[in-house]
Amino acid sequence: MVKIAVPKETLPGETRVALVPESVARLAKAGVEVAVQSNAGQAASMPDEAYEKAGATVVSDLASLYSGATVIAKVQRPSREEIGQIPSGSTLISLLQPGFDDSLFEQLDRAGITALALEKVPRITRAQSMDVLSSQATVAGYKAALIGAMHLDKFLPMLTTAAGSIPPAKAFIIGAGVAGLQAIATTRRLGAMVSAFDIRPAAAEQVQSLGATFVASELVSAEAETEGGYAKEQSSTEQERTLAAIGAHIPAMDLVITTAQIPGRPAPRLITAEMVRSMRPGSVIVDLASETGGNCELTRAGETVVENGVKIIGPVNLAATLPLHASQMFSRNVLTLLQHLIRDGSLTIDLEDEIVGPMCVARGSLELASTGQSAASEQS
């Protein structure tokens, strides 16, 4: 029988949980054993009692949680100390930040652990329902709009009052991926006049369908998009044209939300210090790429920087600030992946599979099996 272990997240500020009771109930109905560490879902408003009612076993200590575990389902990558507690021969499913510190994958290999990185779910139709990056980007885009509205020194919507009419604020969204589109939709719902920029061909229609104005459509290029739908890194000439277009548009903006990222690379710099200084004092920039270097030259991850009266906010792990819905969405992604991996009551890690192959960043348990070593012999 497959046993899935769900530990409590240890990263400071992480409030999500990898599997919610709803997903646990579906796994239990399919004959999968699920063990959950006590209080794993507490920060996401999911008490232990809800997990027990769904069919999970709730345990307090990691030794009991991991005993006999086939799969470890986490939100954030484990620390090196945590890896030492994960049983050899098991499979880890988690956000693993490929490209950040790949030596961690070597440690997983040596420990006899196979690891599937949720960031590397391929962008193909079959895997859409497993795409954690997209589901969590939805949360981040929504929350970025609320953060911007909260820090702005003016209303977002147009208001007609006894004191006269107030025009709507102008919001500019840079990057029209999942987070950007959600930021557009949310700032529109809050009443702002919204414009957006992206270099990918599909973006213009998507932006306009949400009622926003698309900026610098002449810079859109079919060659700017990868097969997976991500933006490619631009040439120096293309970067100059992009910066010129943004620089011409940004001085009149009250709120700017940046979401542009390139998988596995530092975020592209799209707002210079000079552009920031061209904005009206009291304006706000919310940089969703802060954790990968920032789209704005002045961004500092986890901090708010003020330059010439303009606030540059670099939020981190925004999805964790809405833990209930973020966990529900994350869990549905993980559940779909597990349903793909569990066949006839057994876990199958097929590296030839078009979904599993690209996700595998450590093959420890597979290598143990191929050499005929057991977990016990490996640890002895």
QUIGIZI-V74013 format. One record per backbone hydrogen bond with DSSP energy under -1.0 kcal/mol. NH is the residue of the N-H (numbers start at 1). CO is the residue of the C=O. If there is no record, write none. Layout:
# QUIGIZI-V74013
nh = (NH & NH)
co = (CO & CO)
This chain:
# QUIGIZI-V74013
nh = (4 & 5 & 6 & 14 & 24 & 25 & 26 & 27 & 28 & 29 & 30 & 31 & 32 & 33 & 35 & 36 & 37 & 38 & 40 & 45 & 46 & 51 & 52 & 53 & 54 & 56 & 57 & 59 & 65 & 66 & 69 & 70 & 71 & 72 & 73 & 74 & 83 & 84 & 85 & 89 & 90 & 91 & 92 & 93 & 94 & 95 & 100 & 104 & 107 & 108 & 109 & 110 & 111 & 112 & 113 & 114 & 115 & 116 & 117 & 118 & 120 & 121 & 124 & 127 & 128 & 130 & 131 & 132 & 135 & 136 & 137 & 138 & 139 & 140 & 141 & 142 & 143 & 144 & 145 & 146 & 147 & 148 & 149 & 150 & 151 & 152 & 159 & 161 & 164 & 166 & 169 & 171 & 172 & 173 & 174 & 175 & 181 & 182 & 183 & 184 & 185 & 186 & 187 & 188 & 189 & 190 & 191 & 192 & 193 & 195 & 196 & 197 & 203 & 206 & 207 & 208 & 209 & 211 & 212 & 213 & 215 & 219 & 220 & 221 & 224 & 226 & 229 & 232 & 239 & 240 & 241 & 242 & 243 & 244 & 245 & 246 & 247 & 248 & 249 & 250 & 253 & 254 & 255 & 256 & 257 & 258 & 259 & 265 & 267 & 270 & 271 & 276 & 277 & 279 & 282 & 283 & 284 & 285 & 286 & 287 & 288 & 290 & 292 & 293 & 294 & 297 & 299 & 302 & 303 & 305 & 307 & 310 & 311 & 312 & 313 & 314 & 320 & 321 & 322 & 326 & 327 & 328 & 329 & 330 & 331 & 332 & 333 & 334 & 335 & 336 & 337 & 338 & 339 & 340 & 341 & 342 & 343 & 346 & 348 & 353 & 357 & 360 & 361 & 362 & 364 & 367 & 368 & 369 & 370 & 371 & 373 & 378 & 379 & 380)
co = (33 & 71 & 35 & 11 & 20 & 21 & 22 & 23 & 24 & 25 & 26 & 28 & 27 & 2 & 4 & 57 & 6 & 59 & 37 & 42 & 41 & 47 & 48 & 49 & 50 & 51 & 34 & 36 & 61 & 62 & 66 & 3 & 3 & 91 & 5 & 93 & 79 & 80 & 82 & 112 & 87 & 70 & 114 & 72 & 116 & 75 & 97 & 101 & 103 & 104 & 105 & 106 & 107 & 109 & 108 & 90 & 362 & 92 & 359 & 94 & 117 & 118 & 122 & 124 & 125 & 127 & 128 & 130 & 131 & 132 & 133 & 134 & 135 & 136 & 137 & 138 & 139 & 140 & 141 & 142 & 143 & 144 & 145 & 146 & 147 & 148 & 166 & 164 & 161 & 159 & 156 & 193 & 255 & 195 & 257 & 197 & 177 & 178 & 179 & 180 & 181 & 182 & 183 & 184 & 185 & 186 & 188 & 187 & 169 & 171 & 213 & 173 & 200 & 202 & 203 & 204 & 205 & 208 & 207 & 194 & 196 & 216 & 217 & 199 & 221 & 230 & 226 & 224 & 235 & 236 & 237 & 238 & 239 & 240 & 241 & 242 & 243 & 244 & 245 & 246 & 250 & 170 & 170 & 284 & 172 & 286 & 174 & 262 & 292 & 295 & 295 & 272 & 273 & 276 & 309 & 280 & 254 & 311 & 256 & 313 & 258 & 287 & 289 & 290 & 289 & 271 & 296 & 314 & 300 & 312 & 310 & 307 & 283 & 305 & 285 & 303 & 317 & 318 & 319 & 322 & 323 & 324 & 325 & 326 & 327 & 328 & 329 & 330 & 331 & 332 & 333 & 334 & 335 & 336 & 337 & 338 & 346 & 343 & 341 & 350 & 353 & 356 & 115 & 115 & 113 & 363 & 364 & 365 & 366 & 367 & 368 & 374 & 375 & 376)
